[in-house]
C-alpha cells in the first residue's frame, strides 16, 4: 500500500463521494427534511400538478415520494460504496457489492436510530427495509449493466 499525499488523495477520490453522500443522508434525517417541512413545498406542487386531487390523495403521493427518496438515497449510497471498493475495475466484483450492501444497510439502521433522537422524526423498521431494497436494487442494476457489457465484449 502506498503512503504519503498521493495515497491520501487516492483514498479521497475513492471514498470521499460515499462519505459525502452519507453526510447528505444524515442531513436528510434532520428536522429540515421532516414530513411537515417537505410537505410545505411538495404538497402545493402536487396540488398544482393534480388540481382535482383530494387532500388525502396528495398526502399519499407525498408519502410515496418520500419512500421513493429512501430507495434512491440508498441505491446511490450502495453504488458509491461499490465504486469505492471496485475502483477502476470494469468487471463485476461480488465482494465489493456485498460490502456496499452491508455498509448501506448498516447505515440505514444507524440513520433510523438517529431519527429516533430528532423531535419531528421517528425511526422505522419499514424504512430500513426500503433503504435495503434501494441499495440492493442499485447494485442489481449495476450488475445487469456489467453483465450486458461483458456479453457485448464477447461478441
VEXRO-824643 format. One line per 5 residues: number of its first residue (from 1); their letters; for each residue x, y, z of N, C-alpha, C. Coordinates in steps of 0.001 Angstrom, whole numbers, plus 500000, padded with zeros to 6 digits. Example, Ala and Ser with C-alpha at 12.3 -4.5 7.8 and 13.67 -1.06 7.14 Angstrom:
1> as> 513190:494310:507800:512300:495500:507800:513200:496700:507800 | 512850:497750:507080:513670:498940:507140:512900:500030:507870
END
This chain:
1> xxxxx> 500842:498818:500000:500000:500000:500000:500881:501236:500000 | 500535:502210:499211:501313:503446:499136:501027:504317:500343 | 502079:505022:500768:501930:506011:501837:502162:507381:501245 | 501782:508406:501976:502067:509767:501549:500867:510471:500985 | 501091:511699:500462:499991:512531:499962:499223:511894:498812
6> xxxxx> 499923:511158:497939:499236:510516:496817:498230:509481:497277 | 498596:508739:498325:497678:507729:498870:496445:508392:499469 | 496660:509516:500151:495528:510226:500757:494581:510754:499685 | 495137:511365:498647:494259:511887:497597:493558:510747:496865 | 494248:509612:496705:493598:508452:496090:492451:507928:496929
11> xxxxx> 492667:507894:498244:491595:507448:499149:490422:508409:499129 | 490708:509706:499064:489626:510690:498995:488829:510533:497706 | 489529:510268:496611:488828:510045:495342:487948:508811:495409 | 488418:507788:496071:487655:506542:496161:486495:506640:497144 | 486795:507083:498351:485819:507025:499443:485105:508340:499716
16> xxxxx> 485666:509440:499264:485074:510742:499526:483620:510874:499095 | 483291:510483:497853:481887:510623:497434:480914:509819:498312 | 481292:508606:498704:480406:507794:499550:480244:508431:500921 | 481346:508913:501488:481271:509557:502806:480487:510857:502740 | 480687:511614:501678:479927:512849:501495:478433:512548:501381
21> xxxxx> 478084:511513:500619:476669:511138:500462:476075:510701:501801 | 476871:510027:502625:476387:509657:503958:476066:510915:504764 | 476870:511951:504590:476583:513227:505247:475292:513842:504749 | 475056:513737:503448:473810:514259:502871:472615:513505:503461 | 472718:512194:503534:471633:511397:504119:471403:511807:505575
26> xxxxx> 472486:512052:506304:472351:512484:507699:471540:513774:507778 | 471832:514728:506901:471084:515992:506886:469625:515732:506521 | 469387:514818:505577:468005:514478:505206:467226:513918:506396 | 467932:513405:507394:467282:512792:508558:467033:513772:509692 | 467263:515044:509432:467054:516055:510471:465667:516676:510340
31> xxxxx> 465384:517603:511232:464115:518337:511185:463890:519033:509845 | 464984:519448:509204:464873:520184:507935:464110:519416:506861 | 464178:518090:506923:463524:517272:505902:462452:516362:506489 | 461872:516789:507590:460761:516030:508174:459557:516118:507227 | 458586:515277:507472:457394:515256:506620:456701:516609:506611
36> xxxxx> 456636:517241:507747:455997:518560:507819:456737:519604:507005 | 458057:519554:507035:458860:520521:506286:458773:520279:504782 | 458934:519036:504353:458872:518775:502911:457464:518995:502386 | 456478:518735:503240:455092:518945:502827:454782:520388:502482 | 455512:521317:503089:455271:522735:502830:455519:523121:501378
41> xxxxx> 456431:522436:500716:456643:522752:499301:456201:521640:498369 | 456206:520384:498839:455791:519274:497968:454277:519254:497786 | 453521:519447:498851:452055:519386:498734:451496:520466:497801 | 451944:521730:497886:451457:522715:496905:451843:522359:495461 | 453040:521806:495292:453452:521385:493953:452552:520259:493438
46> xxxxx> 452260:519296:494293:451369:518201:493899:449960:518712:493614 | 449489:519667:494405:448159:520251:494177:448117:520980:492835 | 449211:521604:492472:449293:522289:491176:449328:521271:490030 | 450071:520170:490232:450157:519133:489194:448855:518362:489040 | 448148:518164:490153:446897:517398:490167:445803:518244:490804
51> xxxxx> 445275:519226:490062:444362:520213:490656:443075:519637:491230 | 442594:518528:490749:441345:517975:491278:441536:516939:492367 | 442794:516667:492753:443068:515596:493719:442631:515995:495127 | 442096:515015:495834:441694:515226:497226:442936:515390:498102 | 442822:516097:499206:443961:516268:500117:444569:514934:500569
56> xxxxx> 443697:513927:500750:444188:512611:501168:445073:511997:500080 | 444689:512193:498823:445468:511677:497697:446816:512383:497621 | 446796:513687:497817:448042:514455:497793:448967:514015:498931 | 448401:513776:500092:449199:513313:501230:449796:511937:500941 | 449016:511068:500305:449516:509739:499935:450654:509849:498917
61> xxxxx> 450495:510730:497935:451556:510949:496951:452821:511500:497614 | 452637:512391:498569:453774:512935:499308:454505:511813:500049 | 453746:510962:500717:454343:509816:501418:455084:508907:500444 | 454472:508654:499299:455092:507795:498289:456404:508402:497785 | 456401:509693:497528:457628:510368:497090:458729:510270:498142
66> xxxxx> 458351:510346:499397:459345:510227:500467:459931:508823:500500 | 459127:507808:500242:459640:506428:500221:460514:506203:498990 | 460152:506784:497862:460986:506698:496660:462326:507390:496923 | 462297:508463:497691:463545:509144:498056:464433:508210:498872 | 463849:507434:499787:464621:506449:500555:465285:505449:499612
71> xxxxx> 464501:504902:498690:465066:503939:497724:466241:504550:496970 | 466048:505758:496510:467056:506438:495703:468307:506752:496521 | 468118:507316:497717:469255:507670:498576:470168:506475:498812 | 469563:505348:499131:470358:504172:499480:470833:503404:498255 | 470134:503533:497146:470662:502993:495892:471939:503722:495520
76> xxxxx> 471918:505043:495626:473115:505853:495336:474225:505517:496328 | 473887:505389:497605:474905:505075:498609:475593:503743:498295 | 474827:502726:497979:475422:501424:497661:476303:501519:496420 | 475857:502253:495420:476668:502400:494203:477971:503140:494499 | 477915:504142:495344:479135:504878:495684:480111:504012:496478
81> xxxxx> 479591:503175:497385:480478:502268:498116:481019:501186:497191 | 480203:500705:496277:480706:499734:495292:481839:500361:494486 | 481615:501581:494015:482634:502283:493233:483930:502419:494028 | 483814:502734:495306:484999:502896:496145:485781:501591:496265 | 485078:500486:496384:485743:499195:496579:486201:498558:495270
86> xxxxx> 485504:498815:494193:485859:498216:492894:486478:499279:491991 | 487178:500208:492578:487740:501369:491885:488559:500943:490671 | 488228:501533:489520:488927:501304:488251:488887:499858:487780 | 487854:499144:488164:487671:497771:487715:486411:497721:486872 | 486538:497255:485642:485385:497201:484751:484510:495981:485035
91> xxxxx> 485117:494897:485480:484372:493664:485732:483575:493772:487026 | 482529:492974:487117:481703:492920:488327:482532:492318:489452 | 482495:492934:490635:483267:492477:491791:482275:492136:492909 | 481923:490844:493048:480915:490458:494049:481269:490884:495477 | 482544:490799:495841:482954:491180:497199:482657:492664:497453
96> xxxxx> 482905:493486:496446:482627:494926:496576:481125:495164:496714 | 480329:494391:495992:478872:494532:496071:478362:494118:497448 | 478892:493008:497967:478461:492558:499297:478809:493604:500360 | 480020:494146:500282:480420:495157:501251:479569:496416:501105 | 479311:496825:499882:478489:498013:499640:477089:497827:500220
101> xxxxx> 476517:496658:500022:475188:496376:500578:475233:496383:502103 | 476241:495761:502665:476381:495711:504123:476517:497123:504706 | 477358:497954:504108:477548:499316:504598:476238:500105:504481 | 475551:499968:503348:474304:500711:503140:473237:500298:504161 | 473101:499008:504400:472088:498548:505359:472473:498962:506782
106> xxxxx> 473743:498838:507123:474189:499263:508451:473937:500761:508641 | 474190:501535:507593:473957:502977:507707:472459:503272:507792 | 471643:502491:507106:470190:502665:507201:469725:502451:508634 | 470276:501449:509301:469910:501189:510699:470326:502373:511570 | 471562:502846:511398:472010:503971:512229:471231:505246:511900
111> xxxxx> 470844:505394:510645:470048:506555:510235:468685:506548:510933 | 468064:505400:510981:466764:505315:511653:466920:505506:513158 | 468009:505019:513736:468267:505278:515153:468467:506773:515387 | 469177:507423:514476:469357:508869:514563:468000:509568:514550 | 467096:509113:513694:465795:509760:513581:464968:509630:514858
116> xxxxx> 465247:508605:515672:464520:508498:516951:464920:509606:517905 | 466055:510238:517656:466537:511330:518509:466102:512703:518010 | 465479:512745:516837:465038:514003:516244:463555:514174:516561 | 463202:515310:517139:461850:515538:517643:460781:515314:516576 | 461016:515804:515367:459984:515733:514330:460059:514458:513485
121> xxxxx> 460913:513528:513875:461093:512299:513093:460827:511088:513966 | 460741:509937:513335:460603:508674:514056:461356:507608:513278 | 462047:506744:513979:462730:505633:513333:461726:504597:512877 | 462070:503885:511807:461124:502920:511254:461862:501707:510684 | 461445:500532:511124:461994:499296:510569:461608:499185:509092
126> xxxxx> 460412:499637:508746:459985:499624:507349:460927:500449:506484 | 461341:501608:506993:462264:502438:506224:463616:501751:506041 | 464085:501010:507049:465328:500244:506886:465158:499229:505759 | 464009:498569:505721:463749:497595:504654:463704:498277:503287 | 463083:499432:503212:463026:500182:501952:464431:500618:501537
131> xxxxx> 465206:501093:502504:466581:501505:502227:467401:500325:501714 | 467266:499186:502372:467995:497984:501944:467561:497573:500540 | 466269:497684:500262:465773:497376:498920:466345:498321:497874 | 466463:499589:498222:467059:500551:497298:468518:500243:497029 | 469250:499896:498091:470667:499539:497932:470804:498301:497050
136> xxxxx> 469996:497287:497322:470053:496057:496528:469660:496328:495079 | 468637:497121:494866:468190:497432:493503:469286:498163:492723 | 469935:499125:493364:471016:499839:492700:472135:498904:492283 | 472501:498005:493179:473570:497053:492874:473148:496049:491805 | 471895:495622:491842:471399:494694:490803:471390:495355:489429
141> xxxxx> 471019:496624:489384:471063:497351:488107:472504:497449:487597 | 473417:497722:488495:474822:497806:488111:475342:496451:487634 | 474945:495399:488325:475371:494053:487916:474817:493719:486536 | 473562:494059:486292:472973:493829:484971:473708:494590:483887 | 474087:495805:484198:474856:496615:483243:476213:495973:482969
146> xxxxx> 476870:495496:484022:478171:494846:483856:478041:493579:483032 | 476969:492815:483265:476749:491588:482502:476482:491903:481030 | 475721:492940:480770:475437:493331:479383:476713:493774:478679 | 477550:494533:479376:478824:494950:478789:479716:493758:478488 | 479748:492810:479409:480576:491620:479215:480071:490813:478024
151> xxxxx> 478755:490697:477891:478177:489955:476775:478509:490653:475443 | 478430:491977:475421:478771:492717:474208:480237:492560:473851 | 481086:492528:474864:482527:492382:474624:482862:491011:474049 | 482070:489991:474377:482316:488640:473851:481911:488501:472392 | 481055:489407:471920:480552:489288:470543:481198:490256:469632
END
